[in-house]
Amino acid sequence: MEESRIVTIFGGSGFIGRHLVKRLAQRGWGIRVAVRDPEAAQFLKPLGGTAQIVPRKVSVTNPAEVAEAVAGASAVVNLVGILYQRGARTFERIHVEGAATVAKAAAAAGAKRFVQMSAIGADPDSPAEYGRTKAAGEAAVQAAFPGASIVRPSVVFGPEDDFFNRFAVLARFLPALPVFDVSFQPVYVGDVADAIDAILEDPATAAKTYALGGPRVITFRELMQIVLRETGRERWLLPIPLAIAEIEALFLELLPVPPLTRDQVKLLSQDNVVDAGALTLADLGITATALEAIVPTYLQRFRPPTDQRRRLEEKKEAGR
Ligand SMILES: NC(=O)c1ccc[n+]([C@@H]2O[C@H](COP(=O)([O-])OP(=O)(O)OC[C@H]3O[C@@H](n4cnc5c(N)ncnc54)[C@H](OP(=O)(O)O)[C@@H]3O)[C@@H](O)[C@H]2O)c1
């Protein structure tokens, strides 16, 4: 008898989740998406072929809800993560306890495969609590589900990303964009989805950790230059020392959705790139997609109206 191919995806309504739902549905998986707001996740249905949205609220902090969502699943993917803490939504609760709850439930339900989404920078000694709790989440998952595979992306880009879109919006309103002395290895969301797909298809990937990065390491300054070029804006690039950024973050943290937190500033003190010797996209048979091939396609919408752009080009020409 053919084994069931049902995958429960936690965090399937997020940026990476929606691409993963689409990819795994194309590969013939029966998709079950567990979310806190099933109504708001209905948009996934046309993407996911036969995708089912668990009709009741599922939070990774609730073991009973999680157990119900994984019943009968042959594979489980946990994408749930947060960038800042609010009230009871702490890094410890979501990244560590939540991940452990999902992994324990998957093991108890007899799932064969488990993929845990972590991040480059996951390290018990990370200066940031985000990085420390991502590492503790990995350890909790491995203890509960020993064959779990872990994926650690650098910053992920794609049409709905939080990084390029955010700076493209800022470039509209601000006279300058900030520059931090740090490098990233941005990876395409489609490649991240392909990586999880490849892991689920190959039992030899069990208990392994993959660091996912794009084809090249790019400085923050160059990333801002790309944003300005692709959105057709001329803005200053303002280097910000981390000590100053930390003071700014103290105030920005008070906003309902903080654009920068002190913990994120701590993350910026270390390059976010694939370590030499790590297993990577290439080990999964995937050729990393260049940022230049994708980012212009979705930053175009931030360009100023054509006449404004023409004026800009004329100004540049006159200055040559
Ligand atoms: N994007 C990147 O550049 C990047 C880089 C490295 C690592 N990662 C990791 O990749 C994962 C996905 O990132 P993303 O960019 O797709 O994030 P995202 O768009 O914010 O998605 C996060 C998902 O988690 C769900 N979620 C949050 N709290 C939950 C809870 N208590 N119970 C159940 N679901 C909950 C959210 O659903 P709700 O609608 O219910 O909030 C959402 O579907 C995260 O673990 C993140 O740390 C992302």
The ligand as an ORCA input file, in Angstrom:
! r2SCAN-3c Opt
* xyz 0 1
  N      12.127     35.902      6.196
  C      13.420     35.785      6.427
  O      14.264     36.550      5.907
  C      13.914     34.702      7.354
  C      15.303     34.510      7.492
  C      15.762     33.508      8.343
  C      14.856     32.712      9.027
  N      13.517     32.912      8.877
  C      12.583     32.061      9.633
  O      11.644     31.490      8.752
  C      10.405     31.317      9.411
  C       9.284     31.923      8.563
  O       9.614     33.275      8.311
  P       8.637     34.232      7.489
  O       9.469     35.325      6.968
  O       7.789     33.433      6.564
  O       7.757     34.791      8.703
  P       6.262     35.317      8.728
  O       5.817     35.790      7.391
  O       6.175     36.245      9.885
  O       5.466     33.988      9.081
  C       5.456     33.453     10.357
  C       4.304     32.473     10.464
  O       4.240     31.985     11.828
  C       2.882     32.018     12.257
  N       2.801     32.117     13.716
  C       3.291     33.091     14.522
  N       3.028     32.798     15.808
  C       2.374     31.612     15.802
  C       1.859     30.773     16.815
  N       1.935     31.080     18.115
  N       1.261     29.601     16.462
  C       1.144     29.260     15.158
  N       1.617     30.000     14.148
  C       2.214     31.175     14.479
  C       2.326     33.232     11.554
  O       0.939     33.141     11.494
  P      -0.025     34.246     12.139
  O      -0.739     34.791     10.966
  O      -0.887     33.421     13.019
  O       0.804     35.256     12.889
  C       2.960     33.076     10.165
  O       2.226     32.158      9.391
  C      10.563     31.939     10.800
  O      10.839     30.912     11.713
  C      11.766     32.846     10.648
  O      12.475     32.997     11.861
  C      13.028     33.892      8.057
*
